[in-house]
Amino acid sequence: MNVYFISGLAADSRVFKHIRLPEGFDIVHLHWIPHQQKESLRSYSLRLASKINADEPFALVGLSMGGMIATEIARHHAPECTILLSSVPTHQQLPGYFKMAYRLGLHKIVPVQLLKSASIYKRVLAPDTEEDKLVLKQVIRDSDPAFIRWAMQAILSWDNEVIPSGLWQVHGSRDEILPLKFTRPTHIIDKANHLMIMSRAEELNNFISGFLLQCAGKTIGIYAVWAFCVTSAWNVSRTTI
């Protein structure tokens, strides 16, 4: 089964470097596509979804902003399951100060370069390995300022209120970007921060593997029932002809 991974804002597939999936599941990275002027997060998500082979069973894993996009894709397509990491499925679970920033238009005046510099500085002080720090700092440096500016607007104006079925949400108790107190995850990792994708990858691998095996089991069960019905119908038709 293909498992489509969507990274977070100012990030790319490199942040998933420690993720390992069980046998039978393949990682497929959905890389960012160019945004359109004043495009909503929903519209962007559906355009990104064109890269998914929906003719076969698939699953979604979204990190931070990527989780919001995964939620939108799941609403309009039919993944076997959707897994959010350090993310939220609805706009009601965004911190209140995000909405205040949107109303005041602060996202339009804060220099993107300042945000990138602050993020890099924070990585220097974070308890990550030196190798991971270098990767994260390079990922931030490589991010497109125009895309970041658009994404900030798209996130702050996001209006989704629907949680699709088959969704799991793993959150760190010390997430500093999307604090735990504003959301209602299905699973919590104690003392993990927003970038637990790298610092707590082993625990996330266990969660993700369990979720995927569970949803794959349901799929296999459905196909088994279908195969049984088809076989039974064929046998009946042979005896009655």
C-alpha positions as CSV (number, residue, x, y, z in Angstrom):
1,M,0.0,0.0,0.0
2,N,1.3,3.5,-0.8
3,V,1.5,5.8,2.1
4,Y,1.7,9.5,1.0
5,F,3.7,11.8,3.3
6,I,3.1,15.5,3.3
7,S,5.6,17.7,5.2
8,G,5.0,20.9,7.2
9,L,5.5,24.6,6.4
10,A,9.1,25.5,5.6
11,A,10.0,21.8,5.4
12,D,10.3,19.0,2.9
13,S,10.7,15.3,2.7
14,R,14.0,15.4,4.6
15,V,12.2,15.7,7.9
16,F,10.9,12.2,7.5
17,K,14.4,10.7,7.3
18,H,13.9,8.5,10.4
19,I,10.5,7.1,9.5
20,R,10.3,3.4,8.7
21,L,7.2,1.6,7.6
22,P,6.3,-2.1,8.0
23,E,6.7,-4.5,5.1
24,G,4.1,-4.0,2.4
25,F,3.9,-0.3,2.8
26,D,5.7,2.2,0.6
27,I,6.6,5.8,1.4
28,V,5.6,8.2,-1.3
29,H,6.4,11.9,-0.7
30,L,4.0,14.5,-2.0
31,H,6.3,17.3,-2.8
32,W,5.0,20.9,-2.8
33,I,3.6,22.3,-6.0
34,P,3.5,26.0,-6.9
35,H,0.6,27.8,-5.2
36,Q,-1.8,30.1,-6.9
37,Q,-2.5,33.7,-6.0
38,K,-4.9,33.9,-3.1
39,E,-5.5,30.1,-3.2
40,S,-7.3,28.5,-0.3
41,L,-5.7,25.6,1.6
42,R,-8.6,23.4,0.4
43,S,-8.0,24.3,-3.3
44,Y,-4.3,23.7,-3.0
45,S,-4.9,20.3,-1.2
46,L,-7.1,19.0,-4.0
47,R,-4.6,20.0,-6.6
48,L,-1.9,18.3,-4.7
49,A,-4.1,15.2,-4.5
50,S,-3.9,14.7,-8.2
51,K,-0.5,13.1,-7.6
52,I,-2.2,10.3,-5.6
53,N,-3.1,7.0,-7.3
54,A,-6.6,6.7,-5.8
55,D,-7.4,3.6,-7.8
56,E,-5.5,1.6,-5.2
57,P,-5.8,1.6,-1.4
58,F,-3.6,4.3,0.1
59,A,-3.0,6.1,3.4
60,L,-2.0,9.7,4.3
61,V,0.5,11.0,6.8
62,G,0.7,14.7,7.3
63,L,3.0,16.8,9.5
64,S,1.9,20.1,10.9
65,M,0.5,22.1,7.9
66,G,0.8,18.8,5.9
67,G,-1.8,17.3,8.4
68,M,-4.3,20.0,7.5
69,I,-3.7,19.3,3.8
70,A,-4.1,15.5,4.5
71,T,-7.4,16.2,6.2
72,E,-8.7,18.1,3.2
73,I,-7.6,15.4,0.9
74,A,-9.3,12.7,3.1
75,R,-12.5,14.7,3.0
76,H,-12.7,14.4,-0.8
77,H,-11.0,11.1,-1.5
78,A,-11.1,7.7,0.3
79,P,-7.8,6.9,2.1
80,E,-7.7,3.8,4.3
81,C,-6.6,6.0,7.1
82,T,-5.2,9.5,7.7
83,I,-2.5,10.1,10.3
84,L,-1.8,13.6,11.6
85,L,1.5,14.4,13.3
86,S,1.9,17.7,15.3
87,S,-1.2,18.9,13.5
88,V,-4.9,19.6,13.8
89,P,-7.9,18.5,11.7
90,T,-10.1,21.6,12.1
91,H,-9.7,25.3,12.3
92,Q,-11.4,25.3,15.7
93,Q,-8.3,23.5,17.1
94,L,-5.9,26.3,16.0
95,P,-4.7,28.5,18.9
96,G,-6.9,31.6,19.4
97,Y,-3.9,33.9,18.8
98,F,-3.6,32.5,15.3
99,K,-7.1,33.9,14.6
100,M,-6.2,37.2,16.3
101,A,-3.1,37.5,14.1
102,Y,-5.2,36.9,11.0
103,R,-7.7,39.6,12.0
104,L,-4.9,42.1,12.6
105,G,-3.1,41.1,9.4
106,L,0.1,40.4,11.3
107,H,1.1,37.6,8.9
108,K,1.3,40.1,6.1
109,I,3.8,42.4,7.8
110,V,6.2,40.0,9.6
111,P,9.3,39.5,7.4
112,V,9.6,35.9,6.3
113,Q,13.3,36.0,6.6
114,L,12.9,36.9,10.3
115,L,10.8,33.9,10.8
116,K,13.3,31.7,9.1
117,S,16.1,33.1,11.1
118,A,14.2,32.6,14.4
119,S,13.5,29.0,13.4
120,I,17.1,28.3,12.6
121,Y,18.2,29.8,15.9
122,K,15.7,27.6,17.8
123,R,17.1,24.5,16.1
124,V,20.5,25.4,17.5
125,L,19.2,25.3,21.0
126,A,16.9,22.3,20.5
127,P,17.9,18.9,22.0
128,D,18.2,17.2,18.5
129,T,21.3,15.4,17.3
130,E,23.9,17.6,15.5
131,E,23.1,15.8,12.3
132,D,19.4,16.5,12.6
133,K,20.1,20.1,13.5
134,L,22.1,20.6,10.3
135,V,19.3,18.9,8.2
136,L,16.6,21.1,9.8
137,K,18.6,24.3,9.3
138,Q,19.3,23.5,5.7
139,V,15.6,22.6,5.1
140,I,14.6,26.0,6.6
141,R,17.1,27.9,4.5
142,D,15.9,26.1,1.3
143,S,12.3,27.0,1.9
144,D,10.6,29.4,-0.5
145,P,9.7,32.8,1.1
146,A,6.8,33.3,-1.3
147,F,5.3,29.9,-0.5
148,I,5.7,30.6,3.3
149,R,3.9,33.9,2.9
150,W,1.0,32.2,1.0
151,A,0.9,29.3,3.4
152,M,0.6,31.6,6.5
153,Q,-2.4,33.2,4.9
154,A,-4.0,29.9,3.9
155,I,-3.6,28.4,7.3
156,L,-4.9,31.4,9.2
157,S,-8.0,31.6,6.9
158,W,-8.6,27.8,6.9
159,D,-12.2,27.0,7.7
160,N,-12.5,23.2,7.8
161,E,-14.9,21.9,10.5
162,V,-15.2,18.3,9.4
163,I,-13.0,15.4,10.8
164,P,-12.9,12.6,8.2
165,S,-13.4,9.0,9.4
166,G,-10.4,6.8,10.0
167,L,-8.2,9.7,11.3
168,W,-5.5,9.3,14.0
169,Q,-3.8,12.3,15.5
170,V,-0.5,12.1,17.4
171,H,0.6,15.2,19.3
172,G,3.4,16.1,21.6
173,S,2.5,17.3,25.1
174,R,5.0,20.1,24.7
175,D,4.1,21.2,21.2
176,E,5.0,24.9,21.1
177,I,3.5,25.7,17.7
178,L,0.1,24.0,18.1
179,P,-0.2,23.6,21.9
180,L,-1.9,20.5,23.2
181,K,-4.5,22.5,25.2
182,F,-6.2,23.7,22.0
183,T,-6.6,20.3,20.3
184,R,-7.9,16.8,21.1
185,P,-5.5,14.2,19.7
186,T,-6.2,10.5,19.7
187,H,-2.6,9.9,21.0
188,I,-0.1,11.9,23.0
189,I,3.7,11.6,23.3
190,D,4.8,12.9,26.7
191,K,7.3,15.8,26.6
192,A,7.5,15.7,22.8
193,N,7.7,19.0,20.9
194,H,6.4,20.2,17.5
195,L,9.4,18.5,15.7
196,M,9.0,15.1,17.4
197,I,9.1,13.7,13.8
198,M,12.9,13.7,14.3
199,S,13.5,13.7,18.0
200,R,10.9,11.0,18.9
201,A,10.9,9.1,15.6
202,E,11.1,5.6,17.2
203,E,7.9,6.2,19.1
204,L,6.2,7.7,16.0
205,N,7.3,4.7,14.0
206,N,5.5,2.4,16.4
207,F,2.3,4.5,16.3
208,I,2.3,4.8,12.5
209,S,3.0,1.1,12.0
210,G,0.2,0.2,14.3
211,F,-2.3,2.5,12.6
212,L,-1.3,1.3,9.1
213,L,-1.5,-2.4,10.0
214,Q,-4.9,-1.8,11.6
215,C,-6.3,0.0,8.6
216,A,-4.7,-2.6,6.2
217,G,-6.4,-5.3,8.2
218,K,-9.8,-3.7,7.6
219,T,-9.0,-3.4,3.9
220,I,-8.0,-7.1,3.7
221,G,-11.1,-8.0,5.5
222,I,-13.3,-6.1,3.0
223,Y,-11.6,-7.7,0.1
224,A,-11.9,-11.1,1.7
225,V,-15.6,-10.7,2.0
226,W,-15.9,-9.4,-1.5
227,A,-13.8,-12.4,-2.9
228,F,-16.0,-14.8,-0.9
229,C,-19.2,-13.3,-2.3
230,V,-17.9,-13.4,-5.9
231,T,-16.6,-17.0,-5.5
232,S,-19.9,-18.1,-3.9
233,A,-21.9,-16.4,-6.6
234,W,-19.8,-18.2,-9.3
235,N,-20.2,-21.5,-7.6
236,V,-24.0,-21.1,-7.4
237,S,-24.2,-20.0,-11.0
238,R,-22.3,-23.2,-12.1
239,T,-24.6,-25.5,-10.2
240,T,-27.8,-23.8,-11.4
241,I,-26.8,-23.7,-15.1
